[in-house]
Amino acid sequence: MTETDQFASVRYIVDDVQAAIEFYTAHLGFTLLTNPAPAFADVARGPLRLLLSGPGSSGARATPEPGAAGRNRVHLVVGDLDREIGRLRAAGLAFRGDVVAGPGGRQILLADPSGNLVELFEPA
């Protein structure tokens, strides 16, 4: 595997790169890879690399219609959803709605500081 194909990368347009770095590293177990400029950073968790593109980045300028985040989201599997919810609530984070259960497991949505969604999922 070459360095460029170690990760599956997802670009999130963020309002504040430093706030996004703090959110993903402090609360969701990501590691900061690079932060070469105030307008950009990338963080990783396992094979997932998030490209955090601030307003001054080329990635953000390439987005034709800025606005609210859509229904797309990063999906993170957790071993104990209730424990994760308690931990994140204790850190002052708010969730979007309640836990939803289905045949495959349970999930809840969390928004990063820019409104991008993160799904925490506990398999059945």
All heavy atoms as an XYZ file, in Angstrom:
915
protein
N       0.846     -1.173      0.000
C       0.000      0.000      0.000
C       0.895      1.241      0.000
O       1.830      1.330      0.764
C      -0.896     -0.033      1.238
C      -1.912      1.071      1.272
S      -3.008      1.008      2.728
C      -3.874     -0.512      2.448
N       0.594      2.165     -0.857
C       1.374      3.404     -0.892
C       0.808      4.392      0.106
O      -0.308      4.239      0.598
C       1.340      4.036     -2.300
O       0.007      4.440     -2.580
C       1.833      3.071     -3.355
N       1.567      5.430      0.392
C       1.125      6.428      1.361
C      -0.203      7.065      0.962
O      -1.030      7.354      1.809
C       2.207      7.492      1.500
C       1.959      8.445      2.637
C       3.121      9.365      2.877
O       4.270      8.904      2.855
O       2.863     10.557      3.077
N      -0.440      7.248     -0.316
C      -1.664      7.929     -0.757
C      -2.901      7.053     -0.697
O      -4.006      7.565     -0.746
C      -1.509      8.475     -2.196
O      -1.196      7.384     -3.060
C      -0.436      9.528     -2.261
N      -2.743      5.731     -0.611
C      -3.948      4.903     -0.543
C      -4.113      4.215      0.811
O      -4.858      3.267      0.947
C      -4.001      3.901     -1.695
C      -2.862      2.904     -1.694
O      -2.032      2.925     -0.778
O      -2.820      2.090     -2.621
N      -3.462      4.720      1.834
C      -3.631      4.186      3.179
C      -4.982      4.571      3.764
O      -5.501      3.893      4.637
C      -2.562      4.741      4.123
C      -1.178      4.247      3.862
C      -0.240      4.859      4.884
O      -0.476      4.791      6.072
N       0.812      5.474      4.400
N      -5.524      5.690      3.305
C      -6.729      6.252      3.893
C      -7.845      6.379      2.871
O      -7.602      6.554      1.694
C      -6.454      7.674      4.420
C      -5.429      7.755      5.501
C      -4.171      8.256      5.245
C      -5.728      7.340      6.793
C      -3.219      8.341      6.245
C      -4.781      7.421      7.799
C      -3.524      7.922      7.525
N      -9.077      6.327      3.384
C     -10.228      6.787      2.620
C     -10.462      8.209      3.123
O     -10.663      8.421      4.315
C     -11.444      5.914      2.898
N     -10.381      9.185      2.243
C     -10.477     10.585      2.657
C     -11.850     11.162      2.368
O     -12.441     10.895      1.328
C      -9.428     11.428      1.924
O      -8.128     11.007      2.276
N     -12.328     11.971      3.312
C     -13.591     12.683      3.191
C     -13.303     14.147      3.482
O     -12.628     14.453      4.462
C     -14.641     12.151      4.198
C     -15.903     12.988      4.173
C     -14.944     10.692      3.931
N     -13.773     15.055      2.621
C     -13.576     16.486      2.856
C     -14.804     17.056      3.542
O     -15.922     16.886      3.082
C     -13.332     17.246      1.551
C     -13.054     18.748      1.786
C     -12.794     19.518      0.506
N     -11.782     18.941     -0.324
C     -10.456     19.059     -0.158
N      -9.998     19.737      0.867
N      -9.620     18.503     -0.989
N     -14.575     17.727      4.653
C     -15.627     18.471      5.329
C     -15.264     19.948      5.246
O     -14.142     20.341      5.555
C     -15.737     18.076      6.799
C     -16.776     17.018      7.116
C     -16.866     16.507      8.406
C     -17.675     16.541      6.174
C     -17.818     15.555      8.726
C     -18.626     15.594      6.486
C     -18.691     15.101      7.773
O     -19.644     14.169      8.088
N     -16.214     20.742      4.808
C     -16.051     22.188      4.802
C     -16.410     22.663      6.202
O     -17.493     22.368      6.699
C     -16.965     22.849      3.745
C     -16.750     22.219      2.359
C     -16.751     24.354      3.723
C     -15.336     22.265      1.824
N     -15.486     23.378      6.841
C     -15.697     23.812      8.224
C     -15.578     25.324      8.322
O     -14.904     25.957      7.510
C     -14.702     23.119      9.188
C     -14.897     21.603      9.156
C     -13.261     23.465      8.859
N     -16.235     25.893      9.322
C     -16.168     27.334      9.545
C     -14.890     27.739     10.264
O     -14.366     28.824     10.059
C     -17.366     27.797     10.383
C     -18.686     27.516      9.698
O     -18.761     27.668      8.463
O     -19.642     27.137     10.393
N     -14.383     26.857     11.128
C     -13.234     27.150     11.979
C     -12.383     25.889     12.069
O     -12.767     24.910     12.730
C     -13.742     27.583     13.355
C     -12.651     27.958     14.329
O     -11.543     27.391     14.261
O     -12.913     28.810     15.193
N     -11.230     25.904     11.421
C     -10.369     24.722     11.359
C      -9.912     24.311     12.761
O      -9.928     23.127     13.110
C      -9.163     24.961     10.420
C      -8.168     23.811     10.488
C      -9.651     25.148      8.986
N      -9.505     25.262     13.597
C      -9.024     24.923     14.937
C     -10.129     24.291     15.786
O      -9.882     23.334     16.513
C      -8.443     26.152     15.633
C      -7.104     26.588     15.077
C      -6.065     25.472     14.991
O      -5.561     25.174     13.917
N      -5.764     24.835     16.089
N     -11.348     24.799     15.685
C     -12.464     24.210     16.427
C     -12.740     22.788     15.940
O     -13.043     21.894     16.742
C     -13.714     25.079     16.287
N     -12.621     22.563     14.640
C     -12.833     21.218     14.086
C     -11.745     20.261     14.558
O     -12.032     19.120     14.923
C     -12.882     21.280     12.564
N     -10.488     20.713     14.556
C      -9.390     19.874     15.054
C      -9.676     19.460     16.498
O      -9.573     18.284     16.853
C      -8.035     20.615     14.974
C      -7.608     20.801     13.525
C      -6.957     19.862     15.756
C      -6.411     21.736     13.366
N     -10.031     20.412     17.335
C     -10.314     20.137     18.743
C     -11.463     19.140     18.880
O     -11.383     18.194     19.654
C     -10.642     21.442     19.477
C     -11.072     21.268     20.903
C      -9.990     20.761     21.837
O      -8.789     20.873     21.517
O     -10.358     20.238     22.908
N     -12.533     19.336     18.128
C     -13.699     18.453     18.201
C     -13.314     17.009     17.872
O     -13.605     16.090     18.629
C     -14.776     18.952     17.227
C     -15.986     18.068     17.147
C     -16.994     18.179     18.083
C     -16.113     17.145     16.126
C     -18.124     17.360     18.004
C     -17.236     16.327     16.040
C     -18.242     16.436     16.987
N     -12.678     16.812     16.731
C     -12.371     15.450     16.283
C     -11.275     14.783     17.109
O     -11.344     13.580     17.372
C     -12.034     15.437     14.782
C     -13.279     15.628     13.949
C     -13.583     16.854     13.374
C     -14.182     14.589     13.779
C     -14.743     17.041     12.648
C     -15.349     14.767     13.050
C     -15.627     15.986     12.489
O     -16.781     16.171     11.776
N     -10.262     15.538     17.543
C      -9.186     14.915     18.317
C      -9.553     14.732     19.785
O      -9.283     13.682     20.364
C      -7.864     15.705     18.191
O      -8.048     17.037     18.668
C      -7.368     15.725     16.753
N     -10.178     15.712     20.397
C     -10.481     15.634     21.830
C     -11.662     14.718     22.134
O     -11.690     14.083     23.187
C     -10.758     17.034     22.385
N     -12.619     14.647     21.233
C     -13.853     13.936     21.554
C     -14.053     12.628     20.807
O     -14.765     11.746     21.291
C     -15.060     14.834     21.303
C     -15.023     16.098     22.094
N     -15.020     16.126     23.468
C     -14.952     17.389     21.704
C     -14.970     17.370     23.891
N     -14.928     18.159     22.836
N     -13.475     12.482     19.621
C     -13.787     11.300     18.806
C     -12.578     10.435     18.463
O     -12.674      9.551     17.622
C     -14.518     11.733     17.530
C     -15.881     12.396     17.776
C     -16.488     12.853     16.461
C     -16.828     11.465     18.515
N     -11.442     10.680     19.084
C     -10.295      9.795     18.922
C      -9.508      9.936     17.639
O      -8.751      9.041     17.273
N      -9.656     11.043     16.916
C      -8.857     11.280     15.721
C      -7.487     11.811     16.116
O      -7.321     12.394     17.191
C      -9.545     12.300     14.796
C     -10.691     11.736     13.994
C     -11.921     11.489     14.575
C     -10.533     11.459     12.645
C     -12.983     10.986     13.845
C     -11.585     10.952     11.898
C     -12.813     10.711     12.497
N      -6.514     11.636     15.239
C      -5.164     12.148     15.434
C      -4.889     13.206     14.380
O      -5.208     13.001     13.200
C      -4.135     10.997     15.268
O      -4.435      9.996     16.242
C      -2.718     11.495     15.452
N      -4.304     14.309     14.791
C      -3.940     15.357     13.839
C      -2.786     14.870     12.979
O      -1.751     14.455     13.501
C      -3.543     16.637     14.590
C      -3.094     17.809     13.717
C      -4.234     18.311     12.838
C      -2.565     18.932     14.604
N      -2.959     14.909     11.660
C      -1.886     14.544     10.734
C      -1.083     15.780     10.357
O       0.131     15.811     10.530
C      -2.443     13.868      9.478
C      -3.137     12.523      9.691
C      -3.700     12.008      8.377
C      -2.183     11.511     10.296
N      -1.770     16.774      9.795
C      -1.097     18.019      9.411
C      -2.022     19.199      9.622
O      -3.240     19.061      9.597
C      -0.646     18.018      7.926
O      -1.808     17.936      7.095
C       0.306     16.885      7.608
N      -1.413     20.353      9.815
C      -2.141     21.619      9.932
C      -1.221     22.690      9.341
O      -0.726     23.555     10.027
C      -2.477     21.899     11.399
C      -3.331     23.127     11.622
O      -3.318     23.664     12.710
N      -4.077     23.576     10.637
N      -0.979     22.604      8.004
C       0.027     23.458      7.379
C      -0.355     24.934      7.291
O       0.508     25.777      7.098
C       0.171     22.864      5.982
C      -1.163     22.246      5.708
C      -1.642     21.734      7.042
N      -1.640     25.233      7.410
C      -2.103     26.614      7.297
C      -3.368     26.754      8.114
O      -4.061     25.769      8.352
C      -2.377     26.956      5.831
N      -3.710     27.961      8.541
C      -4.944     28.130      9.322
C      -6.207     27.684      8.581
O      -7.205     27.383      9.204
C      -4.993     29.629      9.600
C      -3.627     30.140      9.356
C      -2.989     29.208      8.378
N      -6.129     27.611      7.256
C      -7.320     27.277      6.461
C      -7.489     25.782      6.222
O      -8.485     25.371      5.630
C      -7.254     27.995      5.120
N      -6.552     24.947      6.680
C      -6.645     23.517      6.362
C      -5.943     22.665      7.415
O      -4.918     23.052      7.965
C      -6.005     23.212      4.998
C      -5.974     21.749      4.678
C      -7.102     21.125      4.169
C      -4.847     20.987      4.920
C      -7.094     19.760      3.910
C      -4.824     19.624      4.644
C      -5.963     19.011      4.135
N      -6.512     21.488      7.649
C      -5.871     20.461      8.467
C      -6.434     19.117      8.036
O      -7.479     19.056      7.372
C      -6.141     20.688      9.950
N      -5.736     18.052      8.376
C      -6.311     16.730      8.192
C      -6.079     15.915      9.453
O      -5.059     16.025     10.112
C      -5.831     16.027      6.929
C      -4.340     15.819      6.841
O      -3.586     16.505      7.545
O      -3.916     14.954      6.067
N      -7.111     15.126      9.792
C      -7.088     14.278     10.967
C      -7.451     12.867     10.525
O      -8.101     12.681      9.483
C      -8.064     14.781     12.057
C      -7.630     16.142     12.586
C      -9.497     14.852     11.546
N      -7.015     11.867     11.304
C      -7.280     10.478     10.922
C      -7.709      9.661     12.126
O      -7.294      9.917     13.257
C      -6.048      9.858     10.291
N      -8.540      8.679     11.817
C      -8.932      7.654     12.785
C      -8.977      6.362     11.993
O      -9.819      6.195     11.109
C     -10.292      7.975     13.389
C     -10.787      6.898     14.345
C     -12.099      7.283     14.969
N     -12.745      6.093     15.506
C     -13.801      6.117     16.271
N     -14.350      7.276     16.610
N     -14.343      5.011     16.701
N      -8.044      5.467     12.288
C      -7.945      4.243     11.500
C      -7.697      4.620     10.049
O      -6.881      5.494      9.752
N      -8.430      4.007      9.113
C      -8.219      4.310      7.695
C      -8.996      5.527      7.191
O      -8.970      5.829      6.006
C      -8.699      3.040      6.995
C      -9.759      2.506      7.900
C      -9.290      2.839      9.302
N      -9.697      6.231      8.093
C     -10.486      7.403      7.692
C      -9.674      8.670      7.904
O      -9.199      8.945      9.004
C     -11.780      7.489      8.496
C     -12.620      8.754      8.300
C     -13.076      8.902      6.846
C     -13.807      8.741      9.246
N      -9.525      9.443      6.863
C      -8.830     10.736      6.917
C      -9.845     11.815      6.597
O     -10.462     11.800      5.526
C      -7.704     10.754      5.895
C      -6.961     12.060      5.797
C      -5.805     11.894      4.792
N      -5.218     13.143      4.443
C      -5.101     13.612      3.200
N      -5.542     12.905      2.169
N      -4.536     14.764      2.976
N     -10.046     12.752      7.529
C     -10.932     13.879      7.287
C     -10.099     15.080      6.880
O      -9.160     15.460      7.575
C     -11.727     14.239      8.551
C     -12.824     13.295      8.971
C     -13.502     13.814     10.232
C     -13.843     13.106      7.869
N     -10.462     15.657      5.747
C      -9.826     16.877      5.261
C     -10.679     18.032      5.754
O     -11.816     18.187      5.320
C      -9.764     16.869      3.731
C      -9.185     15.614      3.081
C      -9.370     15.665      1.580
C      -7.730     15.456      3.452
N     -10.163     18.816      6.675
C     -10.908     19.912      7.284
C     -10.554     21.192      6.549
O      -9.477     21.753      6.734
C     -10.560     20.000      8.772
C     -10.789     18.705      9.563
C     -10.226     18.836     10.970
C     -12.257     18.327      9.578
N     -11.441     21.630      5.680
C     -11.183     22.760      4.798
C     -11.930     23.997      5.269
O     -13.164     24.044      5.237
C     -11.606     22.420      3.361
O     -10.849     21.329      2.889
N     -11.183     24.999      5.722
C     -11.766     26.246      6.184
C     -12.105     27.172      5.038
O     -11.823     26.876      3.863
N     -12.692     28.344      5.342
C     -13.150     29.280      4.307
C     -12.063     29.709      3.322
O     -12.361     29.935      2.151
C     -13.657     30.483      5.101
C     -13.986     29.934      6.442
C     -13.015     28.809      6.683
N     -10.829     29.793      3.732
C      -9.764     30.229      2.833
C      -9.103     29.118      2.051
O      -8.184     29.356      1.274
N      -9.551     27.889      2.210
C      -8.910     26.761      1.522
C      -9.434     26.608      0.099
O     -10.543     27.037     -0.225
C      -9.159     25.465      2.287
O     -10.513     25.085      2.180
N      -8.643     25.957     -0.732
C      -9.089     25.719     -2.106
C     -10.289     24.781     -2.133
O     -11.175     24.912     -2.972
C      -7.950     25.144     -2.946
O      -7.495     23.923     -2.389
N     -10.351     23.822     -1.199
C     -11.485     22.904     -1.144
C     -12.791     23.616     -0.874
O     -13.822     23.273     -1.442
N     -12.760     24.614     -0.013
C     -13.980     25.367      0.287
C     -14.372     26.259     -0.884
O     -15.549     26.428     -1.175
C     -13.787     26.207      1.549
N     -13.399     26.816     -1.564
C     -13.714     27.691     -2.702
C     -14.303     26.901     -3.859
O     -15.060     27.440     -4.659
C     -12.469     28.443     -3.153
C     -12.045     29.513     -2.160
C     -10.999     30.444     -2.731
N      -9.859     29.777     -3.306
C      -8.725     29.472     -2.653
N      -8.597     29.772     -1.385
N      -7.739     28.871     -3.271
N     -14.000     25.606     -3.928
C     -14.518     24.786     -5.018
C     -15.972     24.379     -4.816
O     -16.604     23.860     -5.719
C     -13.658     23.526     -5.178
N     -16.514     24.607     -3.627
C     -17.897     24.250     -3.340
C     -18.817     25.341     -3.890
O     -18.770     26.471     -3.428
C     -18.109     24.092     -1.817
O     -17.162     23.126     -1.349
C     -19.509     23.620     -1.506
N     -19.664     25.013     -4.871
C     -20.459     26.046     -5.524
C     -21.546     26.657     -4.650
O     -21.885     27.808     -4.813
C     -21.065     25.333     -6.722
C     -21.021     23.897     -6.386
C     -19.862     23.707     -5.449
N     -22.134     25.899     -3.737
C     -23.235     26.419     -2.936
C     -22.969     26.185     -1.461
O     -23.320     25.142     -0.914
C     -24.542     25.736     -3.332
C     -24.965     26.070     -4.750
C     -26.294     25.445     -5.096
O     -27.150     25.285     -4.209
O     -26.479     25.115     -6.265
N     -22.355     27.162     -0.796
C     -22.145     26.978      0.635
C     -23.477     26.992      1.375
O     -24.453     27.557      0.901
C     -21.277     28.172      1.028
C     -21.541     29.193     -0.010
C     -21.879     28.445     -1.276
N     -23.526     26.346      2.502
C     -24.756     26.331      3.279
C     -24.733     25.227      4.300
O     -23.700     24.655      4.605
N     -25.896     24.911      4.795
C     -26.021     23.912      5.845
C     -25.572     22.536      5.356
O     -25.698     22.201      4.183
C     -27.472     23.854      6.313
N     -25.071     21.777      6.289
C     -24.649     20.410      5.970
C     -25.868     19.583      5.571
O     -26.982     19.825      6.031
C     -23.967     19.787      7.179
N     -25.643     18.626      4.711
C     -26.735     17.769      4.255
C     -26.896     16.549      5.127
O     -26.491     16.531      6.284
N     -27.442     15.506      4.578
C     -27.688     14.278      5.332
C     -26.493     13.346      5.316
O     -26.471     12.358      6.035
C     -28.908     13.580      4.760
C     -30.177     14.395      4.959
C     -31.352     13.801      4.258
N     -31.466     12.374      4.523
C     -32.597     11.775      4.825
N     -33.705     12.450      4.886
N     -32.621     10.479      5.040
N     -25.496     13.614      4.494
C     -24.300     12.787      4.482
C     -23.582     12.928      5.807
O     -23.642     13.969      6.452
C     -23.365     13.206      3.346
C     -24.004     12.982      2.007
O     -24.687     11.997      1.792
N     -23.798     13.911      1.089
N     -22.881     11.874      6.206
C     -22.193     11.924      7.483
C     -21.105     10.867      7.558
O     -21.136      9.873      6.839
C     -23.172     11.724      8.622
C     -23.972     10.430      8.516
C     -25.145     10.487      9.463
N     -26.012      9.350      9.353
C     -27.269      9.416      8.951
N     -27.783     10.552      8.568
N     -28.024      8.348      8.929
N     -20.182     11.088      8.472
C     -19.164     10.103      8.792
C     -19.804      9.126      9.765
O     -20.505      9.527     10.694
C     -17.927     10.785      9.414
C     -16.950      9.763      9.928
C     -17.263     11.685      8.408
N     -19.556      7.848      9.564
C     -20.156      6.776     10.353
C     -19.050      6.137     11.194
O     -18.115      5.556     10.660
C     -20.756      5.763      9.357
C     -21.253      4.497      9.937
N     -22.554      4.318     10.298
C     -20.637      3.325     10.197
C     -22.725      3.090     10.743
N     -21.573      2.473     10.700
N     -19.140      6.277     12.532
C     -18.148      5.706     13.436
C     -18.796      4.618     14.279
O     -19.802      4.850     14.943
C     -17.565      6.783     14.354
C     -16.881      7.966     13.675
C     -16.425      8.972     14.721
C     -15.714      7.506     12.818
N     -18.218      3.421     14.252
C     -18.727      2.310     15.040
C     -18.169      2.412     16.450
O     -16.972      2.644     16.636
C     -18.338      0.963     14.390
C     -18.769     -0.207     15.269
C     -18.958      0.849     12.998
N     -19.050      2.256     17.446
C     -18.646      2.287     18.850
C     -19.112      0.999     19.520
O     -20.077      0.374     19.093
C     -19.216      3.518     19.590
C     -18.701      4.804     18.954
C     -20.729      3.520     19.604
N     -18.417      0.604     20.574
C     -18.759     -0.626     21.286
C     -19.911     -0.460     22.255
O     -20.674     -1.396     22.486
N     -20.048      0.714     22.865
C     -21.086      0.961     23.863
C     -21.644      2.368     23.618
O     -21.081      3.354     24.080
C     -20.494      0.831     25.264
C     -21.522      0.974     26.374
O     -22.576      1.615     26.152
O     -21.267      0.460     27.480
N     -22.740      2.438     22.901
C     -23.314      3.723     22.507
C     -23.710      4.557     23.723
O     -23.448      5.760     23.766
C     -24.512      3.506     21.576
C     -25.152      4.772     21.005
C     -24.150      5.563     20.161
C     -26.372      4.425     20.180
N     -24.328      3.937     24.710
C     -24.759      4.689     25.884
C     -23.568      5.314     26.619
O     -23.643      6.459     27.071
C     -25.575      3.800     26.827
C     -26.872      3.323     26.187
O     -27.504      4.129     25.465
O     -27.252      2.162     26.391
N     -22.481      4.578     26.732
C     -21.281      5.113     27.379
C     -20.720      6.290     26.586
O     -20.340      7.315     27.148
C     -20.223      4.029     27.541
C     -19.004      4.520     28.337
C     -17.935      3.464     28.515
N     -17.264      3.264     27.239
C     -17.016      2.087     26.679
N     -17.371      0.975     27.278
N     -16.402      2.000     25.530
N     -20.684      6.171     25.259
C     -20.178      7.262     24.417
C     -21.058      8.503     24.530
O     -20.555      9.616     24.603
C     -20.075      6.821     22.956
C     -18.923      5.893     22.679
C     -17.586      6.542     22.966
O     -17.287      7.625     22.404
O     -16.821      5.974     23.761
N     -22.368      8.301     24.548
C     -23.285      9.433     24.693
C     -23.028     10.136     26.022
O     -22.925     11.369     26.083
C     -24.751      8.977     24.573
C     -25.045      8.530     23.134
C     -25.705     10.083     25.009
C     -26.376      7.817     22.969
N     -22.900      9.380     27.096
C     -22.635      9.964     28.403
C     -21.323     10.723     28.436
O     -21.240     11.838     28.979
N     -20.291     10.142     27.847
C     -18.972     10.780     27.815
C     -19.011     12.093     27.050
O     -18.490     13.114     27.501
C     -17.949      9.827     27.175
C     -16.537     10.347     27.133
C     -15.598      9.347     26.468
N     -15.819      9.195     25.050
C     -15.374     10.040     24.115
N     -14.696     11.106     24.456
N     -15.602      9.806     22.836
N     -19.675     12.088     25.903
C     -19.719     13.285     25.062
C     -20.644     14.354     25.656
O     -20.342     15.544     25.575
C     -20.121     12.908     23.638
C     -19.082     12.030     22.926
C     -19.663     11.452     21.640
C     -17.811     12.799     22.655
N     -21.733     13.945     26.259
C     -22.607     14.924     26.935
C     -21.869     15.573     28.104
O     -21.997     16.771     28.337
C     -23.893     14.266     27.411
C     -24.902     14.122     26.302
C     -26.311     13.863     26.829
N     -27.233     13.875     25.702
C     -28.091     12.914     25.418
N     -28.188     11.857     26.194
N     -28.882     13.018     24.373
N     -21.083     14.771     28.848
C     -20.311     15.316     29.968
C     -19.287     16.336     29.478
O     -18.910     17.253     30.218
C     -19.617     14.182     30.729
N     -18.851     16.202     28.229
C     -17.903     17.150     27.627
C     -18.620     18.379     27.072
O     -17.980     19.259     26.497
C     -17.101     16.467     26.524
N     -19.946     18.428     27.210
C     -20.704     19.589     26.770
C     -21.196     19.532     25.335
O     -21.676     20.531     24.809
N     -21.102     18.373     24.685
C     -21.562     18.254     23.303
C     -23.051     17.916     23.269
O     -23.558     17.217     24.142
C     -20.761     17.185     22.569
C     -19.248     17.420     22.530
C     -18.569     16.313     21.752
C     -18.910     18.773     21.944
N     -23.732     18.410     22.246
C     -25.163     18.170     22.092
C     -25.404     17.278     20.884
O     -24.673     17.341     19.895
C     -25.901     19.501     21.908
N     -26.434     16.473     20.979
C     -26.781     15.554     19.901
C     -27.936     16.096     19.088
O     -28.708     16.927     19.546
C     -27.129     14.173     20.479
C     -25.928     13.480     21.049
C     -25.558     13.681     22.366
C     -25.154     12.658     20.260
C     -24.442     13.066     22.899
C     -24.031     12.041     20.774
C     -23.671     12.247     22.092
N     -28.049     15.605     17.857
C     -29.161     15.942     16.976
C     -30.188     14.826     17.092
O     -30.072     13.799     16.441
C     -28.687     16.024     15.520
C     -27.720     17.122     15.248
C     -28.475     18.300     14.642
N     -27.584     19.405     14.379
C     -27.141     19.739     13.182
N     -27.474     19.047     12.129
N     -26.353     20.791     13.050
N     -31.159     14.994     17.957
C     -32.188     13.981     18.127
C     -31.792     12.938     19.152
O     -30.822     13.084     19.894
N     -32.573     11.874     19.175
C     -32.399     10.798     20.140
C     -31.815      9.577     19.451
O     -31.688      9.529     18.228
C     -33.755     10.438     20.766
C     -34.347     11.603     21.556
O     -33.587     12.267     22.280
O     -35.564     11.846     21.424
N     -31.521      8.562     20.245
C     -31.038      7.293     19.712
C     -32.133      6.675     18.856
O     -33.310      6.673     19.234
C     -30.648      6.329     20.860
C     -30.324      4.946     20.318
C     -29.469      6.885     21.648
N     -31.738      6.180     17.692
C     -32.652      5.485     16.785
C     -32.192      4.035     16.722
O     -30.998      3.766     16.531
C     -32.610      6.119     15.373
C     -33.455      5.334     14.396
C     -33.060      7.573     15.439
N     -33.125      3.105     16.887
C     -32.801      1.681     16.849
C     -33.444      1.037     15.637
O     -34.554      1.404     15.232
C     -33.285      0.997     18.121
N     -32.733      0.092     15.054
C     -33.234     -0.658     13.917
C     -32.682     -2.066     13.957
O     -31.976     -2.430     14.901
N     -32.949     -2.857     12.933
C     -32.503     -4.247     12.949
C     -30.978     -4.393     12.954
O     -30.456     -5.384     13.455
C     -33.112     -4.844     11.679
C     -33.459     -3.673     10.826
C     -33.704     -2.523     11.743
N     -30.273     -3.395     12.453
C     -28.811     -3.494     12.395
C     -28.103     -2.961     13.614
O     -26.916     -3.213     13.813
N     -28.806     -2.189     14.434
C     -28.172     -1.628     15.612
C     -28.820     -0.318     16.021
O     -29.940     -0.006     15.614
N     -28.077      0.461     16.811
C     -28.572      1.744     17.318
C     -27.610      2.847     16.906
O     -26.406      2.624     16.800
C     -28.676      1.710     18.842
C     -29.583      0.634     19.353
C     -29.606      0.506     20.880
N     -28.431      1.050     21.525
C     -28.438      1.799     22.632
N     -29.557      2.079     23.241
N     -27.330      2.259     23.161
N     -28.173      4.041     16.711
C     -27.337      5.154     16.266
C     -27.855      6.472     16.820
O     -29.009      6.591     17.194
C     -27.291      5.227     14.753
C     -28.641      5.522     14.129
C     -28.564      5.537     12.623
O     -27.564      5.905     12.039
N     -29.652      5.127     11.978
N     -26.959      7.455     16.847
C     -27.317      8.818     17.217
C     -26.427      9.752     16.411
O     -25.307      9.378     16.025
C     -27.169      9.064     18.733
C     -27.866     10.369     19.141
C     -25.706      9.010     19.161
C     -28.067     10.507     20.651
N     -26.934     10.944     16.125
C     -26.179     11.917     15.345
C     -25.631     13.026     16.233
O     -26.302     13.503     17.145
C     -27.059     12.537     14.263
C     -27.578     11.590     13.191
C     -28.485     12.342     12.227
C     -26.445     10.912     12.455
N     -24.425     13.435     15.896
C     -23.710     14.502     16.569
C     -23.244     15.436     15.473
O     -22.933     14.988     14.364
C     -22.508     13.851     17.275
C     -21.510     14.650     18.049
C     -22.161     15.241     19.294
C     -20.355     13.748     18.459
N     -23.218     16.736     15.726
C     -22.737     17.685     14.724
C     -21.407     18.262     15.182
O     -21.216     18.551     16.362
C     -23.749     18.805     14.500
N     -20.484     18.431     14.231
C     -19.219     19.089     14.563
C     -19.487     20.596     14.670
O     -20.607     21.048     14.434
C     -18.115     18.707     13.570
C     -18.189     19.372     12.215
O     -19.025     20.282     12.003
O     -17.388     18.989     11.339
N     -18.487     21.403     15.030
C     -18.730     22.833     15.207
C     -19.264     23.554     13.967
O     -19.833     24.632     14.074
C     -17.353     23.376     15.616
C     -16.682     22.226     16.270
C     -17.138     21.030     15.485
N     -19.105     22.964     12.780
C     -19.612     23.581     11.553
C     -20.921     22.968     11.081
O     -21.422     23.324     10.020
C     -18.557     23.464     10.447
O     -17.401     24.171     10.805
N     -21.476     22.034     11.828
C     -22.743     21.415     11.461
C     -22.625     20.144     10.650
O     -23.641     19.548     10.284
N     -21.398     19.684     10.338
C     -21.220     18.412      9.640
C     -21.598     17.283     10.581
O     -21.256     17.303     11.763
C     -19.770     18.244      9.192
C     -19.373     19.272      8.174
O     -19.978     19.376      7.113
N     -18.361     20.054      8.484
N     -22.298     16.290     10.062
C     -22.816     15.227     10.907
C     -21.840     14.078     11.098
O     -21.108     13.701     10.181
C     -24.118     14.692     10.317
C     -25.267     15.695     10.241
C     -26.482     15.057      9.586
C     -25.612     16.226     11.626
N     -21.879     13.510     12.299
C     -21.137     12.309     12.669
C     -22.159     11.353     13.267
O     -22.893     11.720     14.182
C     -20.035     12.624     13.706
C     -19.335     11.342     14.146
C     -19.031     13.635     13.151
N     -22.223     10.159     12.725
C     -23.121      9.129     13.256
C     -22.318      8.191     14.132
O     -21.331      7.623     13.690
C     -23.749      8.333     12.111
C     -24.590      7.178     12.571
C     -25.085      6.327     11.410
O     -25.446      6.897     10.347
O     -25.103      5.090     11.556
N     -22.745      8.048     15.382
C     -22.165      7.050     16.273
C     -23.086      5.845     16.210
O     -24.290      5.966     16.448
C     -22.063      7.592     17.692
C     -21.242      8.856     17.867
C     -21.259      9.309     19.321
C     -19.819      8.678     17.374
N     -22.537      4.670     15.887
C     -23.345      3.485     15.611
C     -22.847      2.307     16.435
O     -21.660      2.000     16.442
C     -23.250      3.145     14.122
C     -23.998      1.903     13.736
C     -25.377      1.918     13.557
C     -23.315      0.716     13.543
C     -26.061      0.764     13.213
C     -23.986     -0.435     13.180
C     -25.365     -0.419     13.017
N     -23.773      1.655     17.115
C     -23.480      0.436     17.859
C     -24.204     -0.715     17.162
O     -25.444     -0.744     17.130
C     -23.949      0.550     19.304
C     -23.714     -0.697     20.121
C     -24.275     -0.599     21.524
O     -25.133      0.263     21.797
O     -23.863     -1.403     22.368
N     -23.462     -1.670     16.587
C     -24.111     -2.788     15.905
C     -24.958     -3.619     16.865
O     -24.654     -3.701     18.061
C     -22.940     -3.623     15.376
C     -21.751     -2.725     15.433
C     -22.007     -1.742     16.535
N     -25.998     -4.242     16.311
C     -26.879     -5.104     17.124
C     -26.101     -6.321     17.595
O     -25.184     -6.774     16.969
C     -28.089     -5.526     16.295
